[in-house]
Amino acid sequence: MITEEQHAQMMEAGVYWTARAMQEQGSRFYRALGEALEAADAGNRRLIYRTWPDALWDFYGRGQVLAARES
């Protein structure tokens, strides 16, 4: 389970890189969830993060790697 600080970090970072990592590197389920995350409003984004916290934290980290590569 992720910490409140990790959850807050993901919420503050926005969804672009996390959703992109999910869509590029995830299974069919996580690709679809990445699309949903990208389309979600803040309330639904929190719900997605709270429902799959460990997976989203993993994809958040992967997204940060993608962002660093493109910088």
Secondary structure, 3 states (H helix, E strand, C coil): CCCHHHHHHHHHHCCHHHHHHHHHHCCHHHHHHHHHHHHCCHHHHHHHHHHCHHHHHHHHHHHHHHHHHHC
